[in-house]
């Protein structure tokens, strides 16, 4: 008799335990999701980037996102194929969203003189001193223009407040054990980056003068000499020129509302009138750097020094041993470029220290 009762009750008890634990797990998942910030990882890519991208996704999930399950937005100027969407959706721990970029956001403006554009491309290709990357690429120029002033308005990204830009082929070398979006929001940081580099001067011969003229036309020239922003990072006051330093935008985390602000968009639209993306080869990195360094006050921009990050042959590796041990870093500090001749990271740190001391002094007065 007892055996029969136990045979009946045991499966019922197991079902109840399974039900209770599954609901607890779902509740915990829901609670965790409710604690997330309104942020997303974001990648601009093509179908041909699939396998390089999958390597990066697996790396970013293992080092960061498997703990938080943030959404991941993928944009393309052509439709993603079904295999791409299937494999990418399977690789991310959050929700994968796929978007198409409109022709309006990804095309050469009608104001561009095509003859002049092609003549300048031909000159760049025949430069006896060397050819810079993407010298004759129209799609690269469309990409730079899109990332400079249109990505923040894409209908999918309009749903978010913060983004983390990730490019196919990049790699994290250290665990990120905290919610980096929450860190930026809690500390009121509008823009975070890892590496700062020098730009190819031949890609932007007229950019800085166009930038100065744009600020002048907008009655915003005082931004370039303000002591409250980061203008000293970009502006060499000794010769009134751009020092070529820029935030390397293949790793950037930012407040999308800053990119949607009136100041940012007024300056971008004024700059865009010069068609420098096409007559020269203006990149989104120097454009981004010039605008953000002037419209954002200290301490709204931060270099994320404790993140191990690699793109192409360039690497940032945390110099502090305790940080590398704690975050299971796999990078070699001997390859870190912070103090190399191509880097502006060390210079940014100097400017921040100067601003910090200046801010302390102001608070005492």
N, C-alpha and C positions, 0 to 999 in steps of 0.2 A: 504493500500500500504506500509506504513512505517513498519507495523507489519510484513509483508511478507519479507521485506528487512532485518529487524533485525533477523528474524528467520533463514535467510540464513547466515548472517554475523556472528552471535554469535558463532555457532559451528566452523566457520573458525578461528575466533579470539582465541577461546579456544585451537584449534589445534596448532595455531602459538605459543601461550604462552607455551603450553606443550612442543613443539619442542624446543623452545629457552631455557627453563629451563633445559630440559633433556640434551641438548648439553652442557649447562654451567656446569651441574653436571658431565658429562663425561669428559669435559675439566679439571675440578678441580681435578677429580680422576686421570686423566692422569698426570697432573702437580704434584700432590702429589706423585704418583708412581715414577715419574722422579726424585723426590727429595730424594728418599730412597737410602740408601747405598746398596752395593752389599753384602747383609747379609741374613742369614736364621736362624730360630730356628731349632734345630736338636735333634731328639730322637732316641735312640737305644732301640727297644722293640720287643715284641712278640705278637701274636694274643691273647694270654691269658691275656695280660695286658690291654685289650681294655677299660674296664669300669673305672679302676683306672686312665688310661691315659685320658679318656674323662673328668673326674673331673679336672685333671690338666690343660687340654686345655681350658676348660671353665674359670678356674681361671686366667690363663695367658692372655687369650683374654680380659677378663674384666679388669684386672689390667694394661695391656700394649698394646697388639697387635691389639685391635679393633681400636686404633687410627692410626696405621701404616700399618697394613695388610701385614706384612712380610711373606714370604714363610715359610713353615715348612716341613723339610725333615725327613722322617721316614725310618729307616733301620732295617733289620731283617736278620738273617741267614737262615730263611725259608720264603717261599712266604707268603705275607699277603693275608688273605681271603677277599672275596668281601664285606662281612658285615663290616669288620674292615675298609676297604678303604672307604666305603660309609659313615659310621657314623663319621669317623675322618674328611673326606673331608667336611662334612656338619658342623662340629664344628669349623673349623679354618676360619679366615677371609681372609687369604692370599691363596696362592696356595699350596695344599698338594702334596708332591712328595714321592713316595714309591719306595724303592730300596732294592735289594737283595745283600747280602754280599757274595762274591765269596769264594769258598772253600780254595783258596790260602790265603785269609785274615783271615779265621776263621777255622783253623785246627791246630792240634798239629804238630809241625815241625818234620821232619824225623830224625833230630839229637837227639831227646829226647829218653832217655833210659826208656822205658815203665815200666820195672821191678823196676827201681829205683824210678820212679814217684809214682807207686802204693805203694811201701814200705814206702815212705815218707808220703803219704796220710794216710796210716794205722797208722803210728806213731802219726800223728796229731789227728786222731780220738780217739786214746787211751791215749792221754795225761792226766795224773792224775790231772794236774793243771787246766784243762779246755780245751774245744774244741773251736777254733776260727771259725768264720762264713765261710761257703763254703769250709771247710777243704778238702773235697774230690770231689769237683765239677770241672769237666773238662770244662763245658760250661762257668762257671764263669772265669776260667783261660783264655779261648779263648777270652772272652769279654775284660778282662783286657789288654791282648796283643793287641787286635784290637784297643782299645781306646788309647793305648800308642803310637802306631806307624803306624797304617794303616788307621784309619778313614778319615784322611785328603786327602787320595788318592782315596777315593771312587768316582766313575765316576760322581755321582750327586753332591757331595760336591765340586768337582773340578770347578764347575761353580761359586763358591762364594769366597769372601775374608774374611768374618767374620762369626763366628757361635756362637750360644747361646745354650749350652747343657741343655736339660730339661729331667728329668726322670719321669716316671709314679709315681704318688703319692706325688710329691712335691707341695709346695704351696707358693704363694706370699701373704704377709700380708699387703702390701702397694701398692698404685698406683705408677706407673712409668710414669710420665707425660711428659717425654722428650724422644727423640730417643736415647736410650742407645748405639746403635751401632755408631751413629754419634758422640756421646760424646766421646767414646773411640778413634775413628778415628781422630777427631779434636784435641784431646789431646795427640795423638801419643802413646796411651796405647795399648800394644800388648796382655795383659792378665788381665782379671778382675775376681775376685772371691768374695764370701761373708764370708764363714766360713773356718777356718783352724783348723785341729784336729791333735791329736797324732795317729800314726799308731800302729797296733798290732805288737809288736816286733817279735813275733814268726812267722809272715808271711814273714818276710824279713831278716832273720839272716845274709845272705851273700850279701845283695843288696849294701850296701854302699862300702864295700871293692871291689865289682865288678865294681861299679861306679868309684872309685878311679883308679882302674887298667885300666878301659876303657879310662879315660882321659889321663892316662900316656901313653897308647899304641897309642893314637891319638895325642900325643904331645900337649895336652891341659890342663895339670895339673895346670897351673897358674890361670885358671878360678876359682879354689877352694879357692884361697887366694886373689882374686881381691878385691879391695875396691870400685869398680865401679858397681858391680852387687849385687845380693841378697844372696851371698854365706853365709853370717853371719846368715841368717835365718835358714839354714839347718845344718851348720857345727859348731860343738863344738870344737873350737881350743884348749881348755884345755886338751881334751883327744882324739883329732883327730877322732871323731866319729859323726855319724848322730844323731841328736836330736829327730828324728821321726816326726817332724812337716811336714805337707803336706797340700796343697790346697785341699779342699773337692770338688771333680770334678763333683758332681751331680749338682752343679751350677757353670758354668764357661762360660765366654764370651771371645773369643780369635780371634787373627789374624791367619787365616789358613796359610798364607804365612810364618809365623814364624814356624809353625809345618812342613812346606814343606822345610824349610831352610836346607842348607848343614850341619850346626852345629848340629841342632836337630837330623837329621836323621843319621848322622855319629855316634853320641853318642848312639842313640837308637839301631842301628844295632849291635854296639859293645856289648852293654848290653845284647841284645837278644841272643847272642852266648852262654851265660851262662845257658840258659834254666831255669832261676829262676822263671818264671811264672808257671812252671810245677813241678819242684823239690821242690820248696817252694810254696808260693802263693803271688808272687809280684803283687801289685795292680797298676792300672794306675795312681792313685793319687800320691804316692811317686815317681814313675818314672817321671811323669809330673813335679813334684815340683823340683826334683834334677836337671833335665835338664834345665828347664826355669829359675830357680834361679841362674844358672851359666852362661847361654848364654845371658840373658837379662840384660841390664844396667838400673840403676835408671834413670827415673821414669816409666819404661815400664810395671811394674806390679802394680796393684792397688786393694786394698780391697774396695769393694763397700759397705761402712758402712751404707748408707741411704736406703738400700733395706731390707725390711722385708721378711725373707725367712725361710721356715721350711722343714726339711726332717727327717723322722722318728721322734724321740723324741727331735731332736736338732733344736734350733731356734736362728736366728739372728733378733733382733728387734732394730730399731734405738733408741738410748738413748736420743736423743734430742726431747723434747716435741713439739716444733714448727714443726719439720719435720714430726712427727707422725700425727699431726693435719692436716697439709697441704696435706699430702699424704693419708689421711683417713686410717691409719694403724689400724689393728685389733689385733695386737700382744701384749702380756703382757711382759713388760721389765723385770719383775721379773724372767722370764723364759729364758731371753737372756743368751747365754753361753759364751760370749766374754771373761769373766774373770773367767770362771770355770776351774777346773784342767785339763780337757780333751782338752781344747782349746789352740791353738797357735795364735789366732787372735790378742790378745793383744801384743804378742811378735813381730808379723809382724809389727804392728803399731810402736813399739819401734825402730825396725830396720829401718823403713822408715823415722822416725824422725831423726835418726842418719845420714842416707844418705842425707837427706835434709839439715841438718846443715853442713855436710861435703861439699856438693855441693855449698852452699852459700859461704863458706870459700874459695873454689877453684876459684869461680868467682871473688872474691875480690883480689886474688893474681895475 
